[in-house]
Structures are given as C-alpha cells and as structure tokens.
Amino acid sequence: MTVAHRSRPAVDFHQGTVRLFGLSPRFVEKTLADIPLAWDEREDCFRGDAMHADAIRRGLEHSLAGGFDWRVGRDAGAAEFRSLSIKDLRQMTLRGDQQQAVEAFETGGRRGLIVMPTGTGKTVVAIELMIRNRCSTLIVVPVRDLMYQWHAKILEATGIDAGLIGDGVHRVSPVSVTTYDSAAIHMPRIGDRFQLIIFDEVHHLAGPWRSDAARMSIAAHRLGLTATLPGDDERMTRLHELIGPTLYQQSIAEASGASLADYSVHRIAVRLTDEEQHRYRDYAQQIQKFVFEQKTIDPKFKWEDTYALSAATEEEPDRARDAAIAMRAFRLKRQIEEHADAKLRMLEDLFRLHCDESIIVFTGSNVMARKISTRFLVPCLLSHCGKKERRQWLEGFAEGRYRVLVANRVLDEGVDLPEVKTAIVLGGLSSQRQAIQRLGRVLRKGRGGRHAKLYEVVVEDTREVTRSRDRRRNDAYRQKR
C-alpha cells in the first residue's frame, strides 16, 4: 500500500497502529503536532498507535478541505459494528453514587477513570454506560473467572451472549469480554472492532506489556474501573494517557453505612513460641550479617540486589554462595511469621466466636492456605484451581454448605461473593491496595444492615508488624480502629 496508488490522503488500521498515507511531513507537523507519529519508510506513510485514531480523524476533518479516505474500524465494512440495539432487561434503579459516576463519565468526554470501593457496583455502572452508548464494546478483566462473571452479568442485564476471548476460546462479537493478557496478544487483529473499551481493575493496565491492550485499540470511548488507584506518579500518568483523567472517586469511608455496610477493623497480636523465636532471631542475624558484609564490599549494596548476586556464580562464586544462603534464611524467616502456631490457635478461637457465620480467611501463601484447609477441613481456593473446582467451592459457600473459605490472593479482587460479614487476614503484602480489596470483600450491604468485621492477626516483634502498619495507612483503616 503506497502513496502512488492513492488519489487523496487515506488512513487505515494495521497491526495495532494507524497508517496515514498521502500527507506531507510539513502538513503532519503543523496539523497533528500533538500526536506522536513516526515516518515508516517501508510503506511511505506516517504511523502511530491506534489509540490516537479519533484525534487523528478530528484533526484531518478540520484541516483537509478535499476530504480523505477513512478506513479505520470495522464500521467501514461491517454494519453490525456500527450501532447496536441493546435491550435493558434489568429490574433496578441506580443508586445516587452510581448515577453520579455515570454522569461524570458522560460529561467528562467519555474517557476516564471511575474509582469506587469493592461492593458499590462498578459493574452496574459499566453496564449502564454500555446500554446508553449502544456501540461495540470490549470489556477487559484480569482473570478468566472475571471474564465468565462479566459474561453472565451482561447476559442477565441485556440478553446478549457476549463473545469470549481467552481461556482457549476465541469468539469475537460486537460485545465481547477478554483478559488483559489475551487483549494484549490479540489487539493487533481486533483493535479496530470496538468503539468503547472498559478496563475492569484498571490498575493492572499500567504495566508495559498489558498497556499495549489500550495502545492498540481505536476505541474513542474508554472507561477504567478500580477500587484503588496506583500509588506512584509514573503509573498514574500512564493510566491518564491511556484512559483519561479520574472522573469520579469514592472512598470506603464515604460509602460506609450508605452503599456499603458499617464495619470495624480489629488487629490481634500474637507471639511466637520460644522455639520459633529462637529460629527467627537466628535467621534474622544471618541476613543482617550478610548485608553488613556486602555493604563493606560495596557501599551501594541493597537487599534487592541479593537475587542478582546469587546468580553470579562464575564471576563472584563466594558472594553468590553467601547470597543464596541469605535468601534461604529470608524465606525461612518469612515462613515462621506466616505459619506461627499462635495464628492457628487464634484462628480456631475466631471460628468458635463466629461459628454461625460465613467467614473468609486470607493468607499470605498457598502453603498456609493448604495448611488451614487440611487442619480445619475447609475448602481452599487457589489461583491454580480448575474452573470446576472453583465453581464447586464458591457455590457451596454461597449456599451455606461451607461456612469457611480459605484463599491466598485469588479472592482479593473482582470475584463476586455472597454476603459475608467476617474476614480474617493471617498474612499478605504491605500493599494498601490488597488491604482495601480484602476489606471490600465483607462490605457489601445486605439485608438487615449487619455490621462487618475484619480481623488482622499479626505476629509481634516481626516484620509482619511493619507490613501491617503499611497496610493500615489508608483512611479506611485509620477511621475504623
């Protein structure tokens, strides 16, 4: 495809980019100066990310008196992708906060981020916007469980059997659901099919690989949903570039008692046994000695450099050996924190205290989750569980056949759960995002206005105390002690 074969300028979609033919460098520099375009000498055209397609079109419409050929988007040759007839089968009315979020998106240029706590109905907001816009829509989610969950919700709300792209399925429809990884893989071929793209748990988009899913789509309308925005400026800047500004934001504290249940957070401190304490201090001393020795050799050394140093077996075999020993001590030290006997005894006490309630237990590792599962004979849900097994545990939990469900990270975000008002955290990261997501698991407002409780069990005089403090810096924790 070259300029010589064209009577007037033309733009088309190609492998996640848009190509501009028949335009002079001077015209592009003057008219499309704000859009990052590069000259592709292989095809004698300018080329840019597909995400800029709408801005390019508006710029050309304003500046080219003689017109141009616009060949971007399946609208050019597939009528079913132009305007959709979407029925509204829902028997519900949006709450005030949901209506505010919808209006913020509609009046904000239909590009931007909506931040609402888990349980406040971000999916309801997204489906409302999909029905209002009545255009081809792609929903992008982090994991396959959420893909099927969105499919079921769209079918219930609109009667549309949405397409699925992921988990071994590749069925593209005017309304489709996919995962972040599948979107990044397939967007060079499907990036011109959708006018609205919705990113659920949009904080996953900020990475260099997954962000291609947004760059290679021509969608003019973009919605990002999350309960917690990234904490660093670089990732926030990337989200604003790929999706748009933050249009609506609601905190857990603002939603508590209104769209979410009232709640309280209880921190319970337990102690290591004498034997556990002795081993813990021994491993801590090994790590401290290693770091001191490495700083003597290299004053700029940081613990984060240990992994790379352990691989330098040929260049510095002695230091590599010491690094491997220190890493082993670090893992064993974390295991003592994670598997402390006092945690299991406290967990048993909490089970007795809430024996007539449904309880979610969050752990910091798969090993601890399995340990609790076998000790108390309760189901354990992990990321590598099969689809059938997950459905069995979740349905049994919803029906009350299982009173307790144990998980590591798989329930941290997204997956719909029945009304649960008690959660117990036995371990995890220092991430405030993970803390807020886990708190959100018990905050869905159900019948009767029941009070929700989150227990955080922490081992005293260990690094768990520091991680707990980091998690509790969020206002949702500070206001509910």
Buried (B, 14 or more C-beta within 10 A) or exposed (E): EEEEEEEEBBBBBBEBBBBBBBBEEEBBEEBBEEBEBEEBEEBBBBBBBBBBBBBBBEBBEEEBEEEBBBBBBBBBEEEEBBBBEBEEEBEEEBBEBBEBBBEBBEEBEBBBBBBBBBBBBBBBBBBBBBBBBEBBBBBBBBBBBBBBBBBEBBEEBBEBEBBBBBBEEBEBBBBBBBBBBBBBBBBBBBBBBBBBBBBBBBBBBBEEEBBBBBBBBBBBBBBBBBBBBBEEEEBBEBBBEBBBEBBBBBBBBBBBEBBBBBBEBEBBBBEBEEEBBEBBEEBBEBBEEBBEEBEEEEEEBEEEBBEEBBEEBEEEEEBBEBBBBBBEBBEBBBBBBBBBEBBBEBBEEBBEEBEEBBBBBBBBBBEBBBBBBEEBEBBBBBEEBEEEBBEBBBEBBBEEEBBBBBBBBBBBBBBBBBBBBBBBBBBBBBBBBBBBBBBBBBBBBEEEEBEBBBBBBBBEEBBBBEBBEBBBEBEBBEEBE
